[in-house]
Amino acid sequence: MAETAVVLPLMVMLVFCAIRLAILFNDYQFMQYASFCSARAAVVHIGSKTDPHSVADKAAKAVMLASSVRKAMLIKANLLI
């Protein structure tokens, strides 16, 4: 019984750490995708009359908005603390 009292909190902490690391990795992937979309939008609009910087900014904001909407939905469902 004493072994359970020692091991159980450690196992629970390990599980929560793994979940948090997965969330952090997902956020990192969103940032990578936002920078990819931003660079692609800027390159596509180089020759047009629109400013490539504003187009790149809009593309990055669209990806990050999708990320924040996902987080808001998870928080509302009490799945993300």
N, C-alpha and C positions, 0 to 999 in steps of 0.2 A: 504494500500500500504506500509505503514511503517513496518507493521508486516512481510511482505514478505522480505523486506530488512534486517531484523534481523534474520529471521528463515532460509531463503534459504542458506546463507553461512554456517550456522551450519549444516544443513541437507547434504549439499555437502561434508563438512568436515567429517561428520559421515559416509557417504558412502565410501569415499576414505580410511578412517581408517579401515573400515570393509574389504575392498579389500586388504589392506596391511596386516592386521592380517591373512587373509586367505592365502596369499602368504607366510608369516612367518610360519604358521602352516604346509604348504606343505613342506617347507624346513626342518622343524623339522622332518616330517615323512620320508623324504629322508635320513636324518642323522640316524634315527633309523633303517631304512632298510639297509643302508650301514653297520652299526655295526652288524646287524643280519647276513648279507651275509658274512662279514669278519669272524665272529666267527664260522659260519657254515663251511666255507671253511677251516679254520684252524683245526677244529675238524676232518673233513673228511680226511685231508692229514697228520694227525699225524704219522701214521705208514709208510707212503711212503718215498721215497728217496728225495722228494722235501722239501724245507724248509717251514714249516707251516706259518711262519711270512710273507714270500714273497707272498705266495698264498693268505693269508688274505689281504695283502696290495693290491694285484691285484684285488681282489673281491670288496674291498671298492672303489678303484679308478674307477672300471667299473660302479658302481652305481652312483658315484658322477659325472662321465663323462656324464651319461644319464641325470642327473639333469642339468648340465651346458649346454648340447645341447638343452634341453627343454627351458631353459632360453634364450639362444641365438636365438632360433626360435621365442620366444615371443617378444624379443626386436626388432628383424628384422621386425616383423609384427606390431610394435608399440603398443603392448598390455601390456608391462611391462616397467615401468619407473624406 
